[in-house]
Structures are given as structure tokens and as C-alpha cells.
Amino acid sequence: MTTRLVILGEYDAAFAPHALTDAAIGHASAALDVAVEARWMSTAEVDDAALAGSSALWIAPGSPYRDLDRTLRAIRFARERGVPCLGTCGGFQHMILEYARNVLGFPDARHAEYDPYASNLFISRLACSLAGRAMDLRLVPGSRVARIYGATAVHERYYCNFGVNPDCVGRLAAGPLRITGADAEGEVRVIELPGHPFFIGTLFVPQARSRPDAPHPLVTAFVRAAAGERPRVGT
């Protein structure tokens, strides 16, 4: 049986994280011995039929996306219907935005890359760009992401210029979504939704560390969830 993944984003062969995404899925597929059909979909092409036919959704790096509203619609579809969803870099940012609008009740929540002068920016420009940097971060003990890694201290690579607005962290933490990873300064780097089959967002790009002989644990856990396998003990 083939597991069908939709990778949502504007594919660019010259953008390293996109090629890394394809490779990481291949590494995980081989490690799990799971047949995976991964298809890139432009955000402008999102519709319910395409989403309903997929086993899981990966919101890829590379924003701004062509269609913000359709991107948020896809994330909401995955969140509400229990479809495994992984968001990395720009995908993480848009998971935050969808959650702020549709769960926390802030319909005016905005992303600075689209609307830099909006009054309610949940996603703002980072004071210092993380593009091309690799940094340490801490994971909350007992969180799903910590169990997936089997560790609470990890080192990951970033490609981003935007992140969670520090002024909005309190509002973000008020709902069921959990902040489960932060850097040394306490800035939000990982989120997850308890009770969901797989709903995890990372500001970093885990696919950058995946190798054929060492698939990234987070990507592997995502592909396992997409295939409908039960999590292994500890994950």
C-alpha cells in the first residue's frame, strides 16, 4: 500500500531545503520499508479533493506562498481532520498563523512577510536572521518531539528570517497547542498539538540533517504517522 504525501509549497529546484525535503522523505521511506508517493503542490492549487486524497501534509519552507488563504485552509484541514502534518521553517510560521486565527480567535493575526505593518503580527521578522545557521535548542522533557528524538538537547539548521513574535508568546501558550522547543534565549522553535496523530512544527529544517544511513528521526516519525503505523515505544 502506497502512502501519499502532499508537500505544500512553491517548489524551486535551486532552493536547497526543497531538494533536502525530497531526500529526507526517501531516507525515511527506505528505513521504514514503506512505499511513499510524495507530490509537491503549489499553494494556489489547494482544494478539498487534493487534500482528501493524501495521507499526510508537509508544509514546506520557501514562503511567501502564492496563496496564503489556501495555505491556511490546508493546515486547518489537517488539524481538524487528524491528518498528520509537519511544518518546517515557513510551514511552522503558517501553522502558528492558522492556529492564532481559527483556534485562539484572532482573525486579524498576520505574518510580517505579507503585511509588515499590520497591528497584530503573530509572525514577525527575527531581530537576527537564522538563514544558514545551525544552533542548539532545548526540548521540553516528556513532549512528543523529545520522545521522537530520544533527547532534550539537539542541534539543527535554519533557513529563516521570520519567527514567532515575542509579544504573542503568552497568547499562543494560552491554548491547547504546546510550545515544546526553544533556543538558548527562550525563543519559540517547536510546537505540537497534543491528541493529534501528528501535528508538529519546527522553525528549523530537520531535513537538512537527514542522511541515507541516518534518516532524521522527526521525518521518520512523520512518515510513520502518514503510513498509519503506531508510534514505537517512546515516540
DAUR-V507981 format. One line per field, one symbol per residue. ss: DSSP state (h for helix, s for strand, l for the rest). phi: phi as a letter, one per 20 degrees, with the letter a starting at -180 (. if undefined). psi: psi as a letter, one per 20 degrees, with the letter a starting at -180 (. if undefined). A space follows every 10 residues. Layout:
ss->???
phi->???
psi->???
This chain:
ss->lsssssssll lllllhhhhh hhhhhhhhhh hhllssssss slhhhllhhh hhlllssssl lllllllhhh hhhhhhhhhh hllssssslh hhhhhhhhhh hhllllllls slllllllll ssssslllll lllssssssl lllhhhhhhl llssssslll lssslhhhhh hhllllssss sssllllsss ssslllllss sslllhhhhl sllsllhhhh hhhhhhllll lllll
phi->.eeddddere fcfeeggfff fgffffffgf feldfcddcf cfffdfbfff ffedeacdee foefefcfff ffffffgfff dmegbccclg fgffffffff fddfndfefc dffebfdfec efdcfffcgd gnedbebddf gnfffffffm adccccdccd ccbffgfdff ffffdffdec bbefenffcb cbdfnegabc ccfedfffdf cgebgfffff fffffffnff gfgnc
psi->pppoppoprn pohioghghh ggghgggggg hilpppoppp pqhijprhgh ghjqhrpoor rkrqrhoggh ghgggggggh jkppppppdh gghhgggggg gigikmijpr phhhmijqim ohorpqhpqj pjqpqqqpqp pirghhhghk riprprqqkq iqapphiigg hhiiahppoj pqahjjqpip qqoqiqhonp pphrnhihjq qhimqphghg hghghhijqq qrpi.
